[in-house]
Amino acid sequence: MEILERGEITQKVKSILAESLNLSEDRVTLESRLIEDLEVESVDMIALLLEFEECFGREIPNKDLRNLTTVDAIVNYIASQR
């Protein structure tokens, strides 16, 4: 498993979110809240979860989803799972 630096993780997460949600990457910041700012719906969250798992090669348990409310929270979670 490749070890990624936080900057690389951030870039990949922002890219996945922008592409999956059809947003410009400029709109996706670390402070962006998934539901309130990026308008992620529950169906989108499932697809995003699968994208993150595939990209980073790690399973994200459903119980952890409730804590992933911002882009920064996602980046921190993935960085902590090394």
Helices and strands as residue ranges (DSSP letters): H 6-21, G 25-27, H 42-56, H 62-65, H 71-80
